[in-house]
Amino acid sequence: MTTHFITAEIALPSNPVKLQQEIKTELEKEGKPLRWAITEVNQEQETVKVEAIVTKE
């Protein structure tokens, strides 16, 4: 098992309640998320930047 630091840019959903689930779904494409944080919000492009640590088998 290895750990990786990744960043992802995710579009803001129309319903803010769905943001956490969309972040988890996007991170799971890269591995199992251990921890993540929103580090930037771009209001003009309606995106968020997420930094995360994920593990891969």
N, CA and C atoms as an extended XYZ file, in Angstrom:
171
Properties=species:S:1:pos:R:3:atomname:S:1:resname:S:1:resid:I:1 pbc="F F F"
N         0.845       -1.158        0.000 N   MET     1
C         0.000        0.000        0.000 CA  MET     1
C         0.906        1.242        0.000 C   MET     1
N         0.551        2.213       -0.840 N   THR     2
C         1.305        3.463       -0.908 CA  THR     2
C         0.357        4.637       -0.696 C   THR     2
N         0.914        5.725       -0.210 N   THR     3
C         0.116        6.940       -0.038 CA  THR     3
C         0.544        7.969       -1.074 C   THR     3
N        -0.407        8.767       -1.515 N   HIS     4
C        -0.146        9.782       -2.524 CA  HIS     4
C        -0.831       11.080       -2.135 C   HIS     4
N        -0.160       12.190       -2.430 N   PHE     5
C        -0.756       13.511       -2.258 CA  PHE     5
C        -1.327       13.914       -3.605 C   PHE     5
N        -2.599       14.261       -3.645 N   ILE     6
C        -3.221       14.645       -4.902 CA  ILE     6
C        -3.979       15.954       -4.737 C   ILE     6
N        -4.207       16.618       -5.863 N   THR     7
C        -5.081       17.788       -5.886 CA  THR     7
C        -6.141       17.536       -6.945 C   THR     7
N        -7.302       18.088       -6.717 N   ALA     8
C        -8.402       17.940       -7.666 CA  ALA     8
C        -9.173       19.248       -7.723 C   ALA     8
N        -9.664       19.561       -8.904 N   GLU     9
C       -10.528       20.720       -9.073 CA  GLU     9
C       -11.922       20.201       -9.377 C   GLU     9
N       -12.875       20.607       -8.574 N   ILE    10
C       -14.223       20.060       -8.650 CA  ILE    10
C       -15.217       21.203       -8.832 C   ILE    10
N       -16.151       21.002       -9.748 N   ALA    11
C       -17.189       22.012       -9.981 CA  ALA    11
C       -18.131       22.063       -8.784 C   ALA    11
N       -18.498       23.274       -8.413 N   LEU    12
C       -19.464       23.433       -7.332 CA  LEU    12
C       -20.830       22.949       -7.795 C   LEU    12
N       -21.459       22.067       -7.043 N   PRO    13
C       -22.805       21.606       -7.423 CA  PRO    13
C       -23.838       22.702       -7.151 C   PRO    13
N       -24.976       22.606       -7.807 N   SER    14
C       -26.032       23.596       -7.574 CA  SER    14
C       -26.580       23.490       -6.156 C   SER    14
N       -26.505       22.303       -5.580 N   ASN    15
C       -26.946       22.077       -4.207 CA  ASN    15
C       -25.702       21.895       -3.326 C   ASN    15
N       -25.394       22.856       -2.437 N   PRO    16
C       -24.167       22.760       -1.636 CA  PRO    16
C       -24.116       21.539       -0.717 C   PRO    16
N       -25.246       20.939       -0.412 N   VAL    17
C       -25.274       19.752        0.441 CA  VAL    17
C       -24.565       18.593       -0.258 C   VAL    17
N       -24.552       18.581       -1.574 N   LYS    18
C       -23.948       17.494       -2.347 CA  LYS    18
C       -22.436       17.648       -2.523 C   LYS    18
N       -21.860       18.765       -2.090 N   LEU    19
C       -20.431       19.017       -2.307 CA  LEU    19
C       -19.555       17.938       -1.688 C   LEU    19
N       -19.802       17.586       -0.439 N   GLN    20
C       -18.975       16.582        0.231 CA  GLN    20
C       -19.009       15.249       -0.515 C   GLN    20
N       -20.169       14.812       -0.958 N   GLN    21
C       -20.274       13.543       -1.676 CA  GLN    21
C       -19.549       13.610       -3.016 C   GLN    21
N       -19.641       14.740       -3.704 N   GLU    22
C       -18.946       14.879       -4.988 CA  GLU    22
C       -17.431       14.849       -4.801 C   GLU    22
N       -16.949       15.460       -3.722 N   ILE    23
C       -15.513       15.428       -3.429 CA  ILE    23
C       -15.074       13.994       -3.167 C   ILE    23
N       -15.806       13.275       -2.329 N   LYS    24
C       -15.445       11.887       -2.023 CA  LYS    24
C       -15.460       11.020       -3.278 C   LYS    24
N       -16.465       11.194       -4.117 N   THR    25
C       -16.563       10.412       -5.354 CA  THR    25
C       -15.355       10.669       -6.255 C   THR    25
N       -14.975       11.924       -6.385 N   GLU    26
C       -13.830       12.275       -7.235 CA  GLU    26
C       -12.526       11.715       -6.672 C   GLU    26
N       -12.343       11.803       -5.359 N   LEU    27
C       -11.110       11.301       -4.742 CA  LEU    27
C       -11.012        9.787       -4.812 C   LEU    27
N       -12.134        9.089       -4.723 N   GLU    28
C       -12.115        7.626       -4.774 CA  GLU    28
C       -11.665        7.100       -6.137 C   GLU    28
N       -11.691        7.936       -7.151 N   LYS    29
C       -11.158        7.544       -8.461 CA  LYS    29
C        -9.643        7.357       -8.398 C   LYS    29
N        -8.999        8.015       -7.432 N   GLU    30
C        -7.543        7.958       -7.287 CA  GLU    30
C        -7.076        6.979       -6.219 C   GLU    30
N        -7.975        6.538       -5.371 N   GLY    31
C        -7.622        5.633       -4.279 CA  GLY    31
C        -8.567        5.841       -3.110 C   GLY    31
N        -8.186        5.334       -1.951 N   LYS    32
C        -9.011        5.480       -0.754 CA  LYS    32
C        -8.573        6.750       -0.015 C   LYS    32
N        -9.455        7.738        0.105 N   PRO    33
C        -9.078        8.981        0.772 CA  PRO    33
C        -8.847        8.780        2.270 C   PRO    33
N        -7.714        9.268        2.761 N   LEU    34
C        -7.445        9.245        4.198 CA  LEU    34
C        -7.887       10.561        4.827 C   LEU    34
N        -7.553       11.668        4.134 N   ARG    35
C        -7.974       12.985        4.592 CA  ARG    35
C        -7.936       13.940        3.425 C   ARG    35
N        -8.769       14.951        3.495 N   TRP    36
C        -8.814       15.925        2.422 CA  TRP    36
C        -9.249       17.274        2.974 C   TRP    36
N        -8.958       18.333        2.196 N   ALA    37
C        -9.340       19.680        2.611 CA  ALA    37
C        -9.591       20.529        1.374 C   ALA    37
N       -10.577       21.402        1.466 N   ILE    38
C       -10.797       22.397        0.414 CA  ILE    38
C        -9.803       23.514        0.677 C   ILE    38
N        -8.948       23.800       -0.302 N   THR    39
C        -7.902       24.797       -0.105 CA  THR    39
C        -8.141       26.073       -0.886 C   THR    39
N        -9.084       26.045       -1.817 N   GLU    40
C        -9.341       27.244       -2.611 CA  GLU    40
C       -10.745       27.169       -3.207 C   GLU    40
N       -11.412       28.306       -3.255 N   VAL    41
C       -12.722       28.401       -3.898 CA  VAL    41
C       -12.621       29.487       -4.961 C   VAL    41
N       -12.946       29.132       -6.202 N   ASN    42
C       -12.943       30.089       -7.298 CA  ASN    42
C       -14.395       30.406       -7.627 C   ASN    42
N       -14.842       31.582       -7.187 N   GLN    43
C       -16.245       31.945       -7.372 CA  GLN    43
C       -16.563       32.251       -8.835 C   GLN    43
N       -15.593       32.775       -9.582 N   GLU    44
C       -15.836       33.098      -10.988 CA  GLU    44
C       -16.064       31.846      -11.818 C   GLU    44
N       -15.232       30.817      -11.611 N   GLN    45
C       -15.352       29.577      -12.372 CA  GLN    45
C       -16.245       28.557      -11.672 C   GLN    45
N       -16.677       28.876      -10.459 N   GLU    46
C       -17.526       27.999       -9.657 CA  GLU    46
C       -16.891       26.617       -9.454 C   GLU    46
N       -15.647       26.639       -8.981 N   THR    47
C       -14.926       25.402       -8.690 CA  THR    47
C       -14.289       25.497       -7.306 C   THR    47
N       -13.936       24.325       -6.770 N   VAL    48
C       -13.167       24.262       -5.533 CA  VAL    48
C       -11.920       23.422       -5.801 C   VAL    48
N       -10.835       23.786       -5.140 N   LYS    49
C        -9.601       23.006       -5.227 CA  LYS    49
C        -9.511       22.191       -3.944 C   LYS    49
N        -9.270       20.895       -4.106 N   VAL    50
C        -9.196       19.979       -2.975 CA  VAL    50
C        -7.807       19.339       -2.966 C   VAL    50
N        -7.187       19.309       -1.807 N   GLU    51
C        -5.917       18.589       -1.624 CA  GLU    51
C        -6.206       17.410       -0.722 C   GLU    51
N        -5.625       16.251       -1.058 N   ALA    52
C        -5.954       15.037       -0.312 CA  ALA    52
C        -4.769       14.085       -0.238 C   ALA    52
N        -4.828       13.215        0.747 N   ILE    53
C        -3.926       12.080        0.879 CA  ILE    53
C        -4.778       10.842        0.619 C   ILE    53
N        -4.356       10.027       -0.349 N   VAL    54
C        -5.076        8.784       -0.663 CA  VAL    54
C        -4.113        7.615       -0.611 C   VAL    54
N        -4.655        6.431       -0.372 N   THR    55
C        -3.842        5.219       -0.395 CA  THR    55
C        -4.240        4.388       -1.611 C   THR    55
N        -3.237        3.695       -2.156 N   LYS    56
C        -3.460        2.786       -3.291 CA  LYS    56
C        -2.832        1.448       -2.961 C   LYS    56
N        -3.473        0.403       -3.403 N   GLU    57
C        -2.951       -0.952       -3.202 CA  GLU    57
C        -1.855       -1.239       -4.207 C   GLU    57
